[in-house]
Amino acid sequence: MRRIGVMGGTFDPIHYGHLAAAEEARVKIALERVLFVVAGMPPHKLGEPVSPAEDRLRMLELAIASNPYFEVSRVDLDRPGPSFSVDTVQLLRQEWGPGAELYFIMGLDSLAELPTWRDPQRLIQLCRLVAVKRPRYRVDLVELERAIPDISQRAEIIDMPEVDIAASDLQRRVREGLPIKYQVPPPVEEYIYSHRLYLDAHR
């Protein structure tokens, strides 16, 4: 059985926190590869300003170019409507077939919010969850099990080096003229400045 990681997100921009989480999960769960899925229309950010999908995709491609175990999936960009994770995983299961088991990688904060997601019970039937610990976040597993029965059997929580970076903070730093070097890969930093991303004061 092939073990395939899936990391979905807005990636606006992709940063070292995302990459460290994906690599930690790859090694600790023994994943063959990790698919990065750029959300075409992030459902939790409807009505909020989001960079064009092709810019976010290009930054992601630049960020993972040096890791042969990472690849990009356009599954959410090539379909209409909001990018609900349950739909994404369903499409990836069809694409990879019965010989692959999917491991959906998320932050511990996302695991705590899972009861608010679209059809979380269906999601844990389609894939296993890998929750990466994040600074300052905790999750009540008893309460989570009450909300989503059997999730404790379908989710694994792993430690990772503490990398406390947030995309929203990176956007703010660019607007304020503060450095983002050492928080994003150099090609991503160059792309952000050359394409003048995140300079809109309304972001």
N, C-alpha and C positions, 0 to 999 in steps of 0.2 A: 504494500500500500504506500503510495507516494504521499508525503506530508508537505503540504503547501501552505505557507503563511499568506495572509491577506491583511494589508494595512490600508484602510480607507481614511480619507480626510480631505479637508479643503486645501491644505498645504499652501497657505497664503502668508508667508512663504514656508517651504520645507526648511527645517533647521536641524541642528545636531541632536536635539532631543528626540525627534522622530527617528533619525538614523540609528542612534544608539539603542533605542527601544527595539527596533526591527532586528538589529544584529544580535542583541541579547536574546531575543526570542528565537531567532534562527538557531543559535548555538545550543541554548538550553532545552529546546523542544526538538532538536535534531531535524530542522526543516530543510527540505531539498532546496527551496528557494522562497523568496518573499515577493509577492505581487503588491505593488503600490497602486492603489486605485484613487484617482483624482475625482472628487465629487463634482459632477457637472453643475448641479443645482443643489447645494447643501440645504437640506430641509430645516435645519436649526438656524439658518442664516437668511431665510427668505425675507426680503425687504431690506437687508443690510448690504452695504457696498462690499462686493467681492471682486477681486481681480479677474480679468478674462481667463477662461479655462485654459486657453492655449498658452498664456503666460505661466500659469501655475504648472501646467504639464511640462513646459520647457525647463523651468527651474528644477523640477523633479528629475527630469532626464539628466540634467547637468550634475545634480547632487549624487546620483547613484552610479554614474558612469564607471567609477573605479571598482565597484563591487560586483563580481561575476554572479553572485547569488541573488542579486536584486534585479527586478524588472518592472516595467510599467504596464499596467492594463488600462485600456481605454473603455472598459465595459460600461462605465457610468457616463462617459462623454458621448458615446455613440447611441444613446437612447434618450428619449424625451422625459420630462417630468422630474420631480424631486428624486434625489439619490438616496433612497432608503436602503439601509444596510441589508435588510432581509431580501430585498429584490436583487441587490448586487450579488449576494452570496448564492442565491438561486441561479442566476445566470452563470456564475463561475462554476457551479456544480455541473451544469449542463455542458459547459465548455470543457471541463477537465475529466468528466465521466466518473464512473463508479470506482475506478482504480485510484482515486485521490481522496485523501481526507483533508479538509480545509480547516485551518486554524486562524481565527479572526483575532488580530492583535489590537489591543486597545489600552488606554490608560486606565488606572484604577478609578479615576474620576468618572470615566465613561461607564465603567462597570456599575458604579453606584447609581448612575442615572438610567440604567438599562430598562427598568420598568416603564419609563416614559417613551421608549422607542417604539417604532412600528412593529407589532407582532413579535415581541422578544421570545415567546415560547416557540414559535416557528424557527426563529433564528438559531436557537440552541439545538434544534433538531437537524438543521442543515450543516452546522459546523461546530467545532469546539472553540472555546474562548480562551485567549491568553491575555490576562490583565497584568500590565507592567506597573509596578509601584511608582507613585509620583510623590514628590515632597508635599507634605501638609495634607494629603488625602487619606481618608480611611473609608472602609466600607463595612456595613453591618451585614454579615453573611447570613445570619438567621433571618433578618428582615427581608433580605434579597431572596432567600429560598421560599419564604412565605409568598412573595409577590410573583416569583417565577419558579414553580416547582421543578426540581431536578437540576437546577443550575449548578449546584455544588458538585454534581457528577460530570458536568460539561465544561467547567471553567477551572483554569489553573492560574494562580497568582505567582508571579516571579519577581525577584529583586533585579535591580539594574543600577549602574552607577548613577549618582544623583546629578541630573542635568536639568536645571530649572530654567527653561527657556519657553516663552510663549510667543506665538506668531503675532498676537495683538500688540505685545510689547515691542517686537521688532519693527512693526509698522510705525508705532509711535516714535521710536528712536530715529527712524529714517526721516520722518516729518520734522523732528526737532534737531536734525543735524548731528545726532550722536552716532558713535561707531557701532556697527554690527559685526565687525571682523571678529573671528573666533567663535561666533555664534551660528553662522551659516557657512557652508563650504565656499571657498573663494570664487568659483564660477557663478554661484548663486548671488553672492554679493555684487559681483560685476554686472550680472544681468539686471538686478534691481536698480542699480545706479544708471546703467546705460539706457534702460527703458523708463526711467523716472517713475518707478512704482511707488505707491504709498505717500505721495506728496500732496494729495488732495486733503484739505483741512477737514473735510466732513467724515473722513474714515475714522 
